[in-house]
């Protein structure tokens, strides 16, 4: 059950941000329904490769996909950037038009399986654009396409396909819920993820099952921190521990680290809510384990996010336990993180790190009294 959308969320409460990541490198499965001779087939393949294994902040109304492509300065040279502009951004719009044309030419009675796949793929491309650009319009259009697919992919006759479309529906609803701070959408997303995870066979599809269970935990975390409910956060801990049990640090380091980080963030939130020192203490070595995989050299931005998580957990633990040394250490960590963001485009992260550092200094001052 491939995930064409960005299916993994890296929680970063230390800087109050949410990162999405498609690290599975299976976006090319989208091409299976297209004619290999079509010019869009080759262009879309190149575009997908450009966006595979990339990380981005889920934020409302970012620059459009095309504007984003034009702004990239991280590629090797001008030719790479030109290729991304010409073959990376516009082609997603072209593929939607091609798929919609295929939809019009496919008879519902004669080939419902193919028509369902077309609807699903339209949803995937719409959802991809919506996730990257923060466009609620595209996300809503994706949800409508998935709804059309689910009219043909029934739970009884096509359980795995039904689970895949239901799971992806949850992803776009989750994105809308986060972008608009709408708990109703998050609850709908949670319902989709739960339905999907119940149909995915854990034994034969452990990766897909763990991914769905991870998303159950993430949405429960969102709802728990939004409503400040200990019970919901406890449910999130259970879900994420189950997901972590289905992921292997040796063979799936990225997936394992994402879930480990999310579990640590949930333990941290629960510890702060319940003033539970043991939960806060448990979160810190979890973050340490993640930082062995998300290293500063290989994934500097993610390393910084997780480091901020760890520093915020240290500050929370210091506040609950009156550990002056730990409070001072958290201030040093946030000051270091702020220095890393100076002179970059991540001004909002710089401000967050500075705010956290200032709050830490106030905590240090209160503990020195």
C-alpha positions in Angstrom: 0.0 0.0 0.0 2.3 2.8 -1.2 1.9 6.3 0.2 2.2 8.9 -2.6 1.5 11.7 -0.3 3.7 13.0 2.5 2.7 10.5 5.2 5.1 11.1 8.0 4.9 13.9 10.5 7.9 14.9 12.7 6.6 16.7 15.7 8.8 19.5 16.9 7.2 21.1 20.0 10.5 22.7 21.0 10.1 25.2 18.2 6.3 24.8 17.7 6.4 23.5 14.2 5.3 20.4 12.3 7.4 18.8 9.6 6.1 16.5 6.9 8.4 14.0 5.2 8.1 11.5 2.3 11.1 9.3 2.9 9.8 6.0 1.4 10.9 6.9 -2.1 7.9 5.2 -3.7 6.2 8.2 -5.3 6.9 6.6 -8.7 4.0 4.2 -8.1 1.9 7.1 -9.3 3.2 6.5 -12.8 1.7 3.0 -13.1 -1.6 4.2 -14.4 -0.1 6.5 -17.1 0.9 5.5 -20.6 4.7 5.1 -20.6 4.8 6.7 -24.0 3.0 9.8 -22.7 5.3 12.8 -22.5 3.8 13.5 -19.1 5.0 10.1 -17.9 8.7 11.0 -18.2 8.3 14.5 -16.9 6.2 13.4 -13.9 8.8 10.8 -13.0 11.5 13.4 -13.0 9.4 15.7 -10.9 8.6 13.0 -8.4 12.3 12.2 -8.0 12.9 15.9 -7.3 10.5 15.9 -4.4 11.3 12.5 -2.9 12.9 12.3 0.5 12.4 16.0 1.1 11.2 17.6 4.3 9.0 20.7 4.6 7.0 22.7 7.1 3.3 22.3 6.9 2.1 25.9 6.9 -0.9 27.7 5.5 -0.7 29.5 2.1 3.0 29.1 1.4 4.2 30.1 -2.1 2.7 27.9 -4.8 4.6 24.8 -5.9 5.8 26.8 -9.0 7.0 29.7 -6.9 8.6 27.3 -4.5 10.5 25.6 -7.3 11.7 29.0 -8.7 13.0 29.9 -5.2 15.2 26.8 -4.7 18.9 27.6 -4.2 19.9 24.3 -2.7 20.2 22.4 -6.0 23.6 21.9 -7.6 23.5 24.5 -10.4 21.3 26.7 -12.5 20.5 23.8 -14.9 19.1 21.8 -12.1 16.9 24.7 -11.0 15.7 25.2 -14.6 14.8 21.5 -14.9 12.9 21.7 -11.7 11.0 24.8 -12.9 10.2 23.3 -16.3 9.8 19.7 -15.5 9.0 19.7 -11.7 6.2 22.1 -10.9 4.1 22.6 -14.0 4.0 18.9 -14.7 1.9 18.2 -11.6 -0.8 20.4 -13.1 -0.4 18.7 -16.4 -0.8 15.3 -14.9 -4.0 16.3 -13.2 -5.4 17.4 -16.6 -4.2 14.1 -18.2 -5.8 12.0 -15.4 -9.0 13.9 -15.7 -9.1 13.2 -19.4 -8.6 9.5 -18.7 -11.4 9.7 -16.1 -13.8 11.0 -18.8 -12.8 8.2 -21.2 -13.2 5.4 -18.6 -16.6 3.7 -18.3 -17.8 3.2 -14.8 -19.6 0.0 -15.6 -17.0 -1.6 -17.8 -13.8 -0.8 -15.8 -14.7 0.4 -12.2 -11.3 -0.8 -10.9 -9.4 1.5 -13.3 -11.7 4.4 -12.8 -11.3 4.1 -9.0 -7.5 4.1 -9.4 -7.7 7.2 -11.6 -9.8 9.0 -9.0 -7.3 8.0 -6.3 -4.4 9.2 -8.3 -6.0 12.6 -9.0 -6.5 12.8 -5.2 -2.8 12.0 -4.7 -1.6 14.8 -7.0 -4.1 17.3 -5.7 -3.1 16.4 -2.1 0.6 16.6 -2.9 0.2 20.1 -4.2 -2.0 21.0 -1.2 0.5 19.7 1.3 3.5 21.4 -0.3 1.8 24.8 -0.8 -0.5 24.8 2.2 -3.5 25.2 -0.1 -6.7 24.1 1.6 -8.5 24.3 -1.8 -6.2 21.6 -3.3 -6.6 19.5 -0.2 -10.3 19.7 -0.3 -10.3 18.8 -4.0 -8.1 15.8 -3.1 -10.7 14.7 -0.5 -13.4 14.9 -3.1 -11.4 12.7 -5.5 -10.8 10.1 -2.8 -14.5 10.2 -2.0 -15.2 9.3 -5.7 -12.7 6.5 -5.5 -14.3 5.1 -2.4 -17.6 4.9 -4.2 -15.9 2.2 -6.3 -13.4 0.8 -3.9 -15.7 -1.0 -1.4 -14.5 -2.2 2.0 -15.8 -5.7 1.3 -14.6 -6.2 -2.3 -11.3 -4.3 -2.3 -10.3 -4.0 1.4 -6.6 -3.1 0.8 -7.4 -0.5 -1.9 -10.2 0.8 0.3 -7.8 1.1 3.2 -5.2 2.9 1.1 -7.7 5.5 -0.1 -9.2 5.9 3.4 -5.7 6.4 4.8 -4.9 9.1 2.2 -8.2 10.8 2.9 -7.0 10.9 6.5 -3.8 12.6 5.4 -5.5 15.5 3.6 -8.0 15.9 6.4 -5.2 16.0 8.9 -3.4 18.7 6.9 -6.6 20.8 6.7 -7.1 20.3 10.4 -3.6 21.4 11.2 -3.6 24.3 8.8 -6.9 25.7 10.0 -6.5 24.6 13.6 -9.8 22.7 13.2 -10.3 19.8 15.7 -13.3 18.6 13.8 -11.1 17.8 10.8 -8.5 16.2 13.0 -11.2 13.9 14.5 -12.3 12.9 11.0 -8.7 12.2 10.1 -8.3 10.0 13.2 -11.4 8.1 12.2 -9.9 7.4 8.7 -6.6 6.3 10.2 -8.3 3.9 12.6 -10.4 2.4 9.9 -7.3 1.9 7.7 -5.2 0.4 10.4 -7.9 -2.1 11.2 -7.9 -3.4 7.6 -4.2 -3.4 6.9 -2.8 -6.9 7.7 0.0 -6.4 10.3 1.8 -9.7 9.5 2.0 -9.3 5.7 2.2 -5.5 5.5 4.1 -4.4 8.7 5.5 -1.2 7.2 2.0 0.1 6.1 0.5 -0.9 9.4 3.1 0.9 11.4 2.8 4.0 9.2 -1.0 4.1 9.8 -0.6 3.5 13.5 2.0 6.3 13.7 -0.5 8.7 12.2 -3.1 7.6 14.7 -0.7 8.6 17.4 0.2 11.9 15.8 -3.5 13.0 15.5 -4.2 11.9 19.0 -1.2 14.0 20.1 -2.6 17.0 18.2 -6.0 16.6 19.8 -4.5 16.0 23.2 -2.3 19.1 23.2 -5.2 21.1 21.7 -7.7 20.2 24.3 -5.0 19.6 27.0 -6.4 16.1 27.7 -4.3 13.6 29.6 -6.4 10.7 28.4 -6.0 11.5 24.7 -2.2 11.9 25.2 -2.1 8.6 27.0 -3.9 7.0 24.0 -1.3 8.6 21.7 1.5 7.1 23.7 -0.1 3.6 23.3 -0.5 4.1 19.6 3.0 5.4 19.0 4.5 2.5 21.1 2.6 0.1 18.9 3.9 1.8 15.8 7.4 1.8 17.1 7.1 -1.9 17.7 6.5 -2.4 14.0 9.6 -0.4 12.9 13.2 -1.5 13.1 16.0 1.0 13.9 18.5 -1.0 11.9 16.5 -1.6 8.7 14.2 1.4 8.8 16.2 4.1 10.6 14.2 7.1 9.2 10.8 5.7 10.0 11.9 4.4 13.4 13.4 7.8 14.3 10.3 9.7 13.3 8.1 7.5 15.5 10.6 7.6 18.4 10.7 11.4 18.2 6.9 11.5 18.2 6.7 9.2 21.2 9.2 11.4 23.0 7.2 14.5 22.2 4.0 12.9 23.5 5.7 11.7 26.7 7.0 15.3 27.1 3.5 16.8 26.6 2.0 14.3 29.0 4.7 15.0 31.5 4.1 18.7 31.4 0.3 18.3 31.6 0.4 15.9 34.5 3.5 17.4 36.1 5.0 13.9 35.8 8.7 14.0 36.3 9.2 10.4 35.3 7.5 11.0 31.9 9.7 14.0 31.3 12.8 12.1 32.3 11.9 9.2 29.9 11.6 11.6 26.9 15.2 12.9 27.0 17.0 9.6 26.2 14.4 9.0 23.5 15.5 12.2 21.8 19.1 11.2 22.3 18.4 8.0 20.3 16.9 10.0 17.5 19.8 12.3 17.3 22.1 9.4 16.6 20.1 8.9 13.3 19.3 12.5 12.5 22.8 13.7 12.7 23.9 17.3 12.3 26.1 16.4 9.3 23.5 14.4 7.3 20.1 16.1 8.3 21.0 19.4 9.9 17.5 20.9 10.0 15.9 17.8 11.5 18.8 17.5 14.0 18.1 21.1 15.0 14.4 20.4 15.5 15.0 17.3 17.6 17.7 19.1 19.6 15.1 21.8 20.3 12.7 19.2 21.5 15.3 17.8 23.8 16.2 21.2 25.2 12.5 22.0 25.8 12.1 18.7 27.6 15.1 19.5 29.8 13.6 22.9 30.6 10.3 21.3 31.6 12.0 18.7 33.7 14.1 21.4 35.4 11.0 23.4 36.2 9.3 20.4 37.8 12.3 19.1 39.7 14.2 22.4 40.5 17.3 21.1 38.7 19.4 24.3 38.2 22.1 22.6 36.2 19.5 21.2 33.7 17.9 24.6 33.3 21.2 26.2 32.6 22.0 23.4 30.0 18.7 24.0 28.2 19.5 27.7 27.9 22.8 26.9 26.4 21.1 24.5 23.9 18.6 27.1 22.8 21.2 29.8 22.4 23.2 27.4 20.2 20.1 26.6 18.2 19.3 30.3 17.8 22.9 30.9 16.5 22.3 28.2 13.8 19.3 30.0 12.5 20.9 33.5 12.4 21.3 34.7 8.9 19.0 32.0 7.4 15.4 32.3 6.1 14.1 30.5 9.1 13.4 33.7 11.0 10.3 32.2 12.8 12.5 29.4 14.2 15.1 31.9 15.3 12.5 33.9 17.2 11.1 30.7 18.8 14.6 29.6 19.9 15.3 33.1 21.3 12.0 33.0 23.2 12.7 29.6 24.6 16.2 30.7 25.7 14.7 33.8 27.4 12.1 31.7 29.2 15.0 29.4 30.3 17.0 32.3 31.7 13.9 33.4 33.7 13.7 29.8 35.1 17.4 29.8 35.9 16.9 33.1 37.8 14.0 31.8 39.8 15.9 28.6 40.8 18.9 30.6 41.9 16.8 32.5 44.5 
